[in-house]
Amino acid sequence: MIPRDHPRYESLVTREKLVEGVKMGITTLQGLIAHGRGEAFDYILGEKTKDFALKAEKTAVAMMLLAKHPVISVNGNTAILVPDKIKELAEILNAKIEINVFHYSKERVAKIAEFLSNFGIDALCAGDSELEGLSSARRIVDSRGILIADVVLVPLEDGDRCEILKKNGKKVIAIDLNPLSRTARMADVTIVDNIIRAIPKMIELAKEMMNMSQGEIEEIIRTYDNKKILSEAIDGIIGYLEETRRSL
């Protein structure tokens, strides 16, 4: 049992969930490594949602509100960490949820689908279509979901998939704590934030933005500059490190 007053409580709880996910066959050991890399970036961002992340989250919500076929792509880590929040966000934005994993097997996808069903999620996972130009198992998609999507929310990084999704004419929203990654640099909108903070914030924003006019939502998208956001994220890391050094 992790005491709630532990200074690293949220981080430790997240790790325990991912480890339990491995035992359940939902997350993978490789996924634990990927999480550790992201957590390192979160640490040097101060483990807080910064202004640049809020701008990206607001734009992401705007894009999904205007999308005809928005899809939230879910891998093992996402399924374990924020299943209830993914469901809530999808309902508000009228988005479909699709299981898409790098380390693919029908058995693993079935386990993720069953786990998500406990939260009332009927995830797409037919695996009856493929994205052309992608050799990894990420190419396996559902013909009712990512294949026909115009906007795809991709929690957690995958540069190759991001590139192919864009080549297939889709707008890509990435949640990636690493502003230097190929995913971050290739996505249309990059949310440099921890997924356990980003999804709840997007829910909050979506509730606020539902009553906006189409013109107001379009203006949010029009004035967004992803390169500027990534630059601000890098500046945020530098600023946090400098502040920490001064406090030593």
Sine and cosine of phi, psi and omega as CSV:
sin_phi,cos_phi,sin_psi,cos_psi,sin_omega,cos_omega
0.00,0.00,0.80,-0.60,0.00,-1.00
-1.00,-0.02,0.86,-0.51,-0.01,-1.00
-0.90,0.43,0.67,-0.74,-0.05,-1.00
-0.90,0.43,-0.38,0.93,-0.01,-1.00
-1.00,0.03,0.09,1.00,0.06,-1.00
-0.91,0.41,0.74,-0.68,-0.05,-1.00
-0.89,0.46,-0.31,0.95,0.02,-1.00
-0.92,-0.40,0.52,0.85,-0.12,-0.99
-0.82,0.57,-0.83,0.56,-0.07,-1.00
-0.86,0.51,-0.68,0.73,0.00,-1.00
-0.89,0.46,-0.69,0.72,-0.03,-1.00
-0.93,0.37,-0.62,0.78,0.05,-1.00
-0.89,0.45,-0.67,0.74,0.02,-1.00
-0.87,0.50,-0.71,0.70,0.01,-1.00
-0.88,0.48,-0.69,0.73,-0.02,-1.00
-0.89,0.45,-0.62,0.78,0.04,-1.00
-0.88,0.47,-0.68,0.73,-0.02,-1.00
-0.92,0.40,-0.64,0.77,0.05,-1.00
-0.90,0.44,-0.68,0.73,0.05,-1.00
-0.88,0.47,-0.58,0.81,0.04,-1.00
-0.89,0.46,-0.58,0.82,0.06,-1.00
-0.90,0.44,-0.69,0.72,0.01,-1.00
-0.88,0.47,-0.51,0.86,-0.02,-1.00
-1.00,0.09,-0.15,0.99,-0.02,-1.00
0.99,0.13,0.32,0.95,-0.03,-1.00
-0.98,-0.18,-0.78,0.63,0.11,-0.99
-1.00,-0.08,0.16,-0.99,-0.02,-1.00
-0.81,-0.58,0.28,-0.96,0.07,-1.00
-0.88,0.48,-0.59,0.81,0.05,-1.00
-0.90,0.43,-0.55,0.83,0.04,-1.00
-0.92,0.40,-0.53,0.85,0.06,-1.00
-0.92,0.40,-0.63,0.77,0.04,-1.00
-0.90,0.44,-0.70,0.72,0.01,-1.00
-0.88,0.48,-0.64,0.76,0.02,-1.00
-0.89,0.45,-0.67,0.75,0.01,-1.00
-0.87,0.50,-0.62,0.78,0.04,-1.00
-0.90,0.44,-0.70,0.72,0.02,-1.00
-0.91,0.41,-0.63,0.77,-0.01,-1.00
-0.89,0.45,-0.56,0.83,0.04,-1.00
-0.89,0.47,-0.66,0.75,0.04,-1.00
-0.93,0.37,-0.61,0.79,0.02,-1.00
-0.88,0.47,-0.61,0.79,-0.02,-1.00
-0.88,0.48,-0.69,0.73,-0.03,-1.00
-1.00,0.07,0.09,1.00,0.18,-0.98
-0.98,-0.20,-0.01,1.00,0.01,-1.00
1.00,0.07,0.10,0.99,0.03,-1.00
0.81,0.58,0.66,0.75,0.05,-1.00
-0.68,-0.74,0.44,-0.90,0.09,-1.00
-0.98,0.18,0.90,-0.44,-0.06,-1.00
-1.00,-0.07,0.17,-0.99,-0.05,-1.00
-0.84,0.54,-0.63,0.78,-0.02,-1.00
-0.91,0.42,-0.56,0.83,0.04,-1.00
-0.94,0.34,-0.64,0.77,0.03,-1.00
-0.88,0.48,-0.65,0.76,0.03,-1.00
-0.88,0.48,-0.69,0.72,0.00,-1.00
-0.92,0.38,-0.65,0.76,0.00,-1.00
-0.90,0.43,-0.63,0.78,0.02,-1.00
-0.91,0.41,-0.66,0.76,0.03,-1.00
-0.93,0.37,-0.62,0.78,0.04,-1.00
-0.86,0.50,-0.71,0.70,0.03,-1.00
-0.89,0.46,-0.67,0.74,0.01,-1.00
-0.86,0.50,-0.71,0.70,0.00,-1.00
-0.89,0.46,-0.65,0.76,-0.03,-1.00
-0.96,0.28,-0.53,0.85,0.05,-1.00
-0.90,0.43,-0.58,0.82,-0.03,-1.00
-1.00,0.00,-0.17,0.99,-0.05,-1.00
-0.93,0.36,0.51,-0.86,0.09,-1.00
-1.00,0.10,-0.60,0.80,-0.03,-1.00
-0.70,-0.71,0.94,0.35,0.02,-1.00
-0.96,0.26,0.63,-0.78,0.00,-1.00
-0.73,-0.69,0.68,-0.74,0.12,-0.99
-0.97,-0.23,0.90,-0.44,0.01,-1.00
-1.00,0.08,0.74,-0.68,-0.08,-1.00
-0.82,-0.57,0.80,-0.61,0.13,-0.99
-0.96,-0.29,-0.14,-0.99,-0.07,-1.00
-0.89,0.45,-0.70,0.71,-0.01,-1.00
-0.88,0.48,-0.70,0.71,0.00,-1.00
-0.89,0.45,-0.69,0.73,-0.02,-1.00
-0.86,0.51,-0.67,0.74,-0.03,-1.00
-0.96,0.29,-0.63,0.78,-0.17,-0.99
-0.99,0.13,-0.64,0.77,-0.11,-0.99
-0.66,-0.76,0.72,0.69,-0.06,-1.00
-0.88,0.48,-0.70,0.71,-0.02,-1.00
-0.92,0.40,-0.61,0.80,-0.01,-1.00
-0.95,0.31,-0.59,0.81,0.07,-1.00
-0.88,0.47,-0.67,0.74,0.02,-1.00
-0.87,0.49,-0.73,0.68,-0.02,-1.00
-0.89,0.45,-0.69,0.72,0.00,-1.00
-0.90,0.44,-0.68,0.73,0.00,-1.00
-0.88,0.47,-0.63,0.77,0.00,-1.00
-0.92,0.40,-0.68,0.74,-0.01,-1.00
-0.91,0.42,-0.65,0.76,-0.08,-1.00
-1.00,-0.06,0.05,1.00,-0.02,-1.00
0.82,0.57,0.70,0.71,-0.03,-1.00
-0.96,-0.28,0.46,-0.89,0.10,-0.99
-1.00,0.02,0.43,-0.90,0.05,-1.00
-0.91,-0.41,0.80,-0.60,-0.02,-1.00
-0.79,-0.61,0.68,-0.74,0.07,-1.00
-0.99,0.11,0.82,-0.58,0.01,-1.00
-0.59,-0.81,0.90,-0.44,-0.12,-0.99
-0.79,-0.62,0.48,-0.88,0.04,-1.00
-0.98,0.21,-0.74,0.67,0.03,-1.00
-1.00,-0.01,1.00,0.03,-0.22,-0.98
-1.00,-0.09,0.66,-0.75,0.30,-0.96
-0.42,-0.91,0.49,-0.87,0.01,-1.00
-0.87,0.49,-0.58,0.82,-0.02,-1.00
-0.91,0.40,-0.68,0.73,-0.01,-1.00
-0.91,0.41,-0.69,0.72,0.02,-1.00
-0.86,0.50,-0.65,0.76,0.01,-1.00
-0.90,0.44,-0.62,0.78,0.02,-1.00
-0.92,0.39,-0.64,0.77,0.04,-1.00
-0.91,0.42,-0.68,0.73,0.01,-1.00
-0.88,0.47,-0.67,0.74,0.02,-1.00
-0.91,0.42,-0.67,0.74,0.03,-1.00
-0.88,0.48,-0.71,0.70,-0.02,-1.00
-0.91,0.41,-0.51,0.86,0.00,-1.00
-0.90,0.44,-0.42,0.91,0.05,-1.00
-0.91,0.41,-0.31,0.95,0.01,-1.00
-0.96,-0.28,0.24,0.97,0.03,-1.00
0.98,0.18,0.34,0.94,-0.02,-1.00
-0.98,-0.19,0.83,-0.56,0.09,-1.00
-0.98,-0.19,0.99,0.14,-0.13,-0.99
-0.97,0.25,0.62,-0.78,0.10,-1.00
-0.96,0.28,0.73,-0.68,-0.01,-1.00
-0.33,-0.94,0.52,0.85,-0.04,-1.00
-0.92,0.40,-0.53,0.85,-0.03,-1.00
0.86,0.50,0.61,0.79,-0.09,-1.00
-0.99,-0.17,0.11,0.99,0.02,-1.00
-0.61,-0.79,0.20,-0.98,0.01,-1.00
-0.70,-0.71,0.54,-0.84,0.11,-0.99
-1.00,0.07,0.84,-0.55,-0.02,-1.00
-0.93,0.36,0.64,-0.77,0.07,-1.00
1.00,-0.08,0.03,1.00,-0.02,-1.00
-0.86,-0.51,0.82,-0.57,-0.07,-1.00
-1.00,-0.05,-0.38,0.92,-0.01,-1.00
-0.96,0.28,0.17,-0.99,-0.01,-1.00
-0.91,0.42,-0.22,0.98,0.08,-1.00
-0.88,0.48,-0.30,0.95,0.00,-1.00
-0.93,0.37,-0.35,0.94,-0.06,-1.00
-0.98,0.18,0.91,-0.41,-0.06,-1.00
-0.74,-0.68,0.11,-0.99,0.02,-1.00
-0.99,-0.14,0.74,-0.68,-0.04,-1.00
-0.91,0.42,-0.30,0.95,0.01,-1.00
-1.00,-0.06,-0.11,0.99,-0.12,-0.99
-0.86,-0.52,-0.96,-0.28,-0.10,-1.00
-0.84,0.54,-0.58,0.82,-0.04,-1.00
-0.84,0.55,-0.64,0.77,-0.06,-1.00
-0.96,-0.28,0.07,1.00,-0.04,-1.00
-0.92,0.39,0.53,-0.85,0.15,-0.99
-0.98,-0.22,-0.41,0.91,0.08,-1.00
-0.72,-0.69,0.77,-0.64,-0.01,-1.00
-0.83,-0.56,0.82,-0.57,0.12,-0.99
-1.00,-0.01,0.87,-0.49,-0.06,-1.00
-0.92,-0.40,1.00,-0.01,0.08,-1.00
-0.94,0.34,0.80,-0.60,0.04,-1.00
0.98,0.19,0.63,-0.78,-0.30,-0.96
-0.96,0.29,0.47,-0.88,0.14,-0.99
-0.19,-0.98,1.00,-0.05,-0.12,-0.99
-0.88,0.47,-0.69,0.72,-0.03,-1.00
-0.88,0.48,-0.69,0.73,-0.02,-1.00
-0.92,0.40,-0.65,0.76,0.01,-1.00
-0.85,0.53,-0.70,0.72,0.00,-1.00
-0.88,0.47,-0.71,0.70,-0.04,-1.00
-0.94,0.35,-0.63,0.78,0.04,-1.00
-0.85,0.52,-0.67,0.74,0.01,-1.00
-0.92,0.39,-0.63,0.77,0.04,-1.00
-0.91,0.42,-0.42,0.91,0.05,-1.00
-1.00,0.00,0.25,0.97,0.13,-0.99
0.99,0.16,0.34,0.94,-0.03,-1.00
-0.97,-0.23,0.54,-0.84,0.14,-0.99
-0.99,0.12,0.71,-0.71,-0.08,-1.00
-0.89,-0.45,0.79,-0.61,0.12,-0.99
-0.94,-0.34,0.85,-0.52,-0.02,-1.00
-0.93,-0.37,0.62,-0.78,0.21,-0.98
-0.95,-0.30,0.94,-0.34,-0.14,-0.99
-0.52,-0.85,0.90,-0.44,-0.01,-1.00
-0.94,0.34,-0.24,0.97,0.00,-1.00
-0.99,-0.14,0.98,-0.21,-0.03,-1.00
-0.95,0.30,-0.09,1.00,-0.02,-1.00
-0.99,-0.11,-0.16,0.99,-0.11,-0.99
-0.95,0.33,0.33,-0.94,0.06,-1.00
-0.88,0.47,-0.62,0.78,0.03,-1.00
-0.85,0.52,-0.77,0.64,-0.03,-1.00
-0.85,0.52,-0.65,0.76,-0.07,-1.00
-0.98,0.19,-0.38,0.93,-0.04,-1.00
-0.99,-0.10,-0.41,0.91,-0.05,-1.00
-0.91,0.40,0.41,-0.91,0.08,-1.00
-0.96,0.29,-0.59,0.81,0.06,-1.00
-0.69,-0.72,0.81,-0.59,0.01,-1.00
-0.89,-0.45,0.87,-0.49,0.04,-1.00
-0.99,-0.10,0.97,-0.24,0.01,-1.00
-1.00,0.04,1.00,0.10,-0.10,-1.00
-0.34,-0.94,0.36,-0.93,0.06,-1.00
-0.96,0.28,0.71,-0.71,-0.07,-1.00
-0.85,0.53,-0.52,0.85,-0.02,-1.00
-0.95,0.30,-0.25,0.97,0.13,-0.99
-0.98,-0.21,-0.59,0.81,-0.11,-0.99
-0.91,0.41,-0.72,0.69,-0.05,-1.00
-0.91,0.42,-0.72,0.69,0.08,-1.00
-0.86,0.50,-0.61,0.79,0.03,-1.00
-0.92,0.39,-0.62,0.79,0.05,-1.00
-0.90,0.43,-0.58,0.81,0.07,-1.00
-0.89,0.47,-0.73,0.68,0.01,-1.00
-0.87,0.50,-0.70,0.71,0.00,-1.00
-0.92,0.40,-0.65,0.76,-0.02,-1.00
-0.88,0.48,-0.64,0.77,0.04,-1.00
-0.89,0.45,-0.60,0.80,0.00,-1.00
-0.96,0.29,-0.56,0.83,-0.14,-0.99
-1.00,-0.01,-0.17,0.98,-0.05,-1.00
-0.85,0.53,-0.50,0.87,-0.04,-1.00
-1.00,-0.09,0.07,1.00,0.06,-1.00
-0.95,0.31,0.44,-0.90,0.08,-1.00
-0.96,0.27,0.34,-0.94,0.02,-1.00
-0.86,0.50,-0.62,0.78,0.00,-1.00
-0.88,0.47,-0.65,0.76,0.01,-1.00
-0.91,0.41,-0.65,0.76,0.00,-1.00
-0.93,0.37,-0.66,0.75,0.02,-1.00
-0.89,0.46,-0.56,0.83,0.00,-1.00
-0.92,0.39,-0.59,0.81,0.05,-1.00
-0.87,0.49,-0.69,0.72,-0.01,-1.00
-0.94,0.34,-0.67,0.75,-0.07,-1.00
-0.89,0.46,-0.59,0.81,-0.09,-1.00
-1.00,-0.03,0.06,1.00,-0.03,-1.00
-0.99,0.12,0.67,-0.75,0.01,-1.00
-0.76,-0.65,0.96,-0.27,-0.09,-1.00
-0.93,0.38,-0.58,0.82,0.02,-1.00
-0.89,0.45,-0.63,0.78,0.03,-1.00
-0.91,0.42,-0.65,0.76,0.01,-1.00
-0.89,0.46,-0.68,0.73,0.02,-1.00
-0.91,0.42,-0.62,0.78,0.06,-1.00
-0.89,0.46,-0.65,0.76,0.03,-1.00
-0.91,0.41,-0.58,0.82,0.02,-1.00
-0.91,0.41,-0.68,0.73,0.03,-1.00
-0.91,0.43,-0.67,0.75,0.08,-1.00
-0.87,0.49,-0.59,0.81,0.02,-1.00
-0.90,0.44,-0.64,0.77,0.04,-1.00
-0.91,0.42,-0.73,0.68,0.00,-1.00
-0.87,0.49,-0.70,0.72,-0.01,-1.00
-0.89,0.46,-0.66,0.75,0.00,-1.00
-0.91,0.40,-0.66,0.75,0.01,-1.00
-0.90,0.43,-0.67,0.74,0.00,-1.00
-0.91,0.41,-0.66,0.75,0.03,-1.00
-0.88,0.47,-0.67,0.75,0.00,-1.00
-0.91,0.41,-0.66,0.75,0.00,-1.00
-0.88,0.47,-0.66,0.76,-0.02,-1.00
-0.91,0.41,-0.45,0.90,-0.05,-1.00
-1.00,0.10,-0.12,0.99,-0.04,-1.00
-0.94,0.35,0.00,0.00,0.00,0.00
